Amino acid sequence: MCEEIRHRGPDDEGYRIEGRIGLGMRRLSIIDLATGRQPISNEDGTVWVVFNGEIYNYRELRGSLIRSGHRFRTQSDTEVLVHLYEEEGVDGLQRLSGMFACAIWDSRQRSMLLVRDRFGKKPLYYAALTGLSARDGLYFGSELKCLRAAGVPLEHDREALQLYFLLGYIPDPWTPYTAIRKLAPGGWLRWDADGRMEQGRYWTLPVPAERAPARFSELEACDYVRNAFDEAVKMRLISDVPVGAFLSGGIDSTSVVASMALQSSQPVKTFSIGFEEPGFSELSLAAALAKKYRTEHHHMIVRPDSVDLVSRLVRHFDEPFGDSSAIPTYLVSQFAARHVKVALTGDGGDELFAGYESFLDIQRLRLLDYVPPVVRALVSRIADRLPYPAYGKNYLRMISQPTALGRYFESASPHYLLERLLTPEWMPPADGAFLTRKMAHALLPDRTDALTQALYFEAAAKLTGDMLVKVDRMSMANSLEVRCPMLDHELAGLAARIPHSWKLKNGRGKDIFIRAVGHRLPPELLRQPKRGFGVPLGSWLRGSLRSFVWDHLTSRAFLDRRMVSPEFVMHLLEEHDRGRRDNHHHLWKLLMLELWFQEDGRQRTAATSAQACAV
């Protein structure tokens, strides 16, 4: 199991075996390089921990625990966990500030405690098996491949794969396998030696405010945001190895670098990548920020071997993952890892401060809430009768939705397209109950304002299930630790108190954040429209990846799965090839699904062979 994740921790390994209990770890050494080896125990060896991530306030906690009588053998943040557990149990989790996944074995209680950080920046998969005799017990690991190596059953979860078709990723707590789940962000799980399991949450995402709290002005909010943001950046500079930052031309990453530069005595190491294709490079904007703050800037134009790169992505994700921005995330991580072991990034700003264009769309289309139902029904019928290639069909379907939140989901994943793409047995139910049942943790009550619901869903589902999965897997594939100051839980709590009208203002998202720190940035950067961190995938699918995607999506293996309509897949391919419509999003999602099925099959075969050899 440890060998499967060597890339996550190439510096060290460690084990604790106690009867049928086994703890193992791979270490990427960041803090206390000399004495921070894991597993780490308390004074008498009755409590042991393995830990992935960083506790940013460990020095403060360490001092408090020493004053309470605890004795420390190392200078590491890891050791704080065993003593905090001894002192306060599960209640102590609320005192932690950081990104982490950990397992704590308490030999006195004969129990294992699994814990995950508030936003789920660090992954934690588990399988609680009963009724399988010798294999009964709790299995856990940082990646799915660990549990595969342990021989956990790998029956496919059809409903989880249906969620993939809807969202382009499999959200927490689901995985592609029925026996394996992801521990909830901000959650804990306790398993005792008798097979009893209990779960709880020590933190839940705060609901965004619709109105400003009393005696709280916009000017005060700007000051609070600036101070909280700078403190979050400062905490994430703690390290015993070199620290750098990803630098794009966007507001979030440039703000992080500016804050780092203002708080650092040495030049900040920054890393940017660009592509040859026009419209997919922000190197000039990144260079302007690097020049302003005199960073030690590294940049490159990448010309990746796209076929080889795609195959590597699939092996690292372990599950279907349709977000193509994983490509530049992998490439910039690979580039940065040549120079540093830790990098800061701006992820999370759009979710907390309403930076996505979709949030502005919800505001703009609020008048549609007053359209009479009879008119909405007429628009829906017109949309249904238009053939798929007709332009405007998607827009008509979207505006015919009775609620703003319905329009938000329809624009993200058009139901009519799925009806044509998927076979009936794989089509997700259209009545909304399916999404409500599977995604209850990310949905607010129906009466909640639509913008509030959209903001909450983006942070509770897409951020944890898509964005942070992408950042963790692609950075750790290159043995690089990435830290996200924007997702400091104190800053997140403050952002939740700021009303929508202060975030979406002056025709832009993140207005309150820009007013708080925008004066630190070059003026030309503030004038740029928002862009995603993308790659020229549309042109790649007509060029270097064309044969690759056609071979896989028209193959007998893919079509024999009977998940999709062969005719409609061919239509999407031909339409994209001719340049009539850009279908790269749909084609990429299908390609990653098929490649995952193939990788899953190879891994199953290898695991079976290994077990047969062992027998």
C-alpha positions, 0 to 999 in steps of 0.5 A, a space after each residue: 500500500 505504501 509503495 503505491 504512493 511513493 510519489 507522495 512521499 519519496 523522502 522516507 517511509 515508516 510502519 507500526 504493526 501491532 497485532 492486526 493493526 498496521 499503520 504505514 506512511 510515505 513522507 515528503 519532508 517539509 518540517 523538522 527534516 531530522 527528527 520528524 519520522 513517522 509513525 509518531 507516538 505519545 510518551 508511553 507508546 499507547 497512541 500512534 499517528 500517521 499524517 499527511 499535510 501540514 498543521 500551520 499553528 503547530 507551534 502555538 499548540 505545542 506550547 499550550 500542550 507543553 504547559 499542560 505537561 506533555 513531553 515532545 521528542 521532535 520539532 515536527 507538527 505531526 507530534 502535536 496530533 498525538 498529544 492534542 488527541 490525548 488532551 482533548 480527543 475529537 474536540 481538539 480537532 477544532 483547534 487545528 489550522 492546516 491541511 491534513 489527513 491523519 489516522 490515530 491508533 489508540 491502543 488503550 481504547 482499541 480504536 482507530 480515528 481517521 480525520 480530514 481537514 475542513 475543505 478536504 485539501 488532503 484526500 482520505 479514502 476508506 473501506 469498512 468491510 464486514 462479512 468477509 471473514 479474514 478481510 473484515 476491518 478498516 482499510 484507508 489510504 491517501 489514494 484509491 490505489 492503496 486500497 486496491 493493493 490491500 485487496 478491497 472489493 472493487 465492484 463498480 458503483 453505477 450511481 457514482 458513475 452517473 454523477 460523473 456524467 452529470 458533473 465531470 467528477 465523482 463528488 465526496 463521499 462517493 468513489 467509483 467503487 461501492 465498498 470505498 468512500 471518501 471521508 467527508 471534509 471536516 469529518 472524522 471516523 472512529 472504528 473500534 476493534 469490535 467493528 463498530 463505526 461512528 462518524 461526525 463532523 467537527 466543521 461544516 462550510 458556513 452558509 454565505 450571507 445574503 445581507 451584511 451583519 449589523 455594524 459591518 461596513 464595506 470599508 471595514 470588510 476590506 480591512 478585515 479581508 486584507 488582514 485575514 488574507 495576509 495572515 493566511 499567507 504568512 502561516 503558509 510560509 512556514 517550512 524548512 525547505 524552499 517555498 515558491 508560488 504558482 503565478 498566472 495572470 489571475 487576481 488570486 495567484 498574483 495577490 498571493 505572490 504580492 502578499 508573499 513578497 511584502 512579508 518575505 525578506 528574500 525574493 519569492 520564487 514564482 513559476 508560470 507556464 504558457 502555450 504557443 496557441 493564442 489565448 492560452 497564455 498569461 505569461 505577460 501578465 505574470 511577468 508584470 507582477 514578477 517585475 513589480 515585486 522583483 521575484 525570482 521568476 521562472 517561466 516556460 512555453 510548454 509543448 507537451 507530449 499530449 498522448 503520454 501526458 493523458 495516460 499519466 493523468 489517468 494513473 494518478 487520479 484513480 477515478 474518472 476525472 473530466 477537468 482538463 485543467 489538470 493538464 496545466 496543473 500537472 505541468 506547472 507542478 512538474 516545472 516548480 518541483 525542479 526548484 522547490 518542494 512547496 508552492 502556494 497557489 490562489 485556489 479557492 478565491 472564486 468559490 469564496 468571493 463569487 469570482 465565476 461568471 456563472 454567479 454573475 449570470 444568476 444575477 443577470 437572469 433573476 428577472 426570468 423568475 417572474 416569467 409566467 409558468 405558461 410562457 416557460 412551458 412554451 419555451 421548453 417545448 420549443 427547445 425540445 423540438 429543436 434538433 440537437 445541432 440547432 444553436 440556441 437550444 441550450 439557451 432556451 432549455 436553460 431559461 425555461 427552468 423554473 428557478 435560478 438554481 435550475 438554470 445554473 445546473 442546466 447550463 453546467 450539464 444540459 440534460 437534453 444532451 445527456 439524453 442523446 448521449 447515454 443509454 437509458 440504463 445509464 441516464 441519471 434520473 431527471 426529476 431532481 431527486 437523484 441529485 438531492 439524494 446523492 448531494 444532500 451535503 452540498 445543497 441548501 433548503 429549496 427556499 434559500 436564495 439561488 445565488 446562496 445555493 450556487 455559492 454553497 454548492 461550488 464550495 461544498 461540492 465542486 471545490 472539494 470534489 474537482 478543484 482540490 482533487 486536481 491540485 492534490 493529485 497533480 502536485 503530489 504526482 511530482 512530489 510537490 506540496 501545494 498550499 492554498 491561503 485562500 482556503 484558510 478557514 478563518 478567511 472562509 468564515 469572514 468571506 461567508 459573512 460578506 453579503 453577495 452585493 459586496 462580492 458581485 459589484 461594478 459588473 465583476 465578481 470578487 469585487 470586495 477582494 479586489 478592493 481589499 488587495 487590488 492596489 498591490 497589483 499592476 493596473 493592466 492586470 485588473 483590467 483583464 477579463 477572467 480566464 480559466 487555467 486552461 489548455 488549447 484542448 479543442 485544437 489538440 483534439 483536432 491535431 496531436 490528440 485526434 487519432 488518440 481520441 477517435 481510436 478510443 471513443 470508436 473502439 469496440 471496447 468502449 462501445 461494448 460497455 453500452 453506456 453511450 450511443 455510438 451514433 451520437 458519439 460519432 456526431 460529437 467527434 465529426 462536429 468537433 473535427 469540422 469546427 462546427 461546434 467546440 465539443 472538447 469538454 464532452 469528448 474529454 470527459 468521455 475519453 477520461 472515462 474510457 481510459 479509466 476503465 482500461 486502467 482499472 482493468 489493468 490494475 485488477 489483472 495485476 492485483 489478481 496475479 500478485 495475490 495468486 503469486 502470494 498464495 
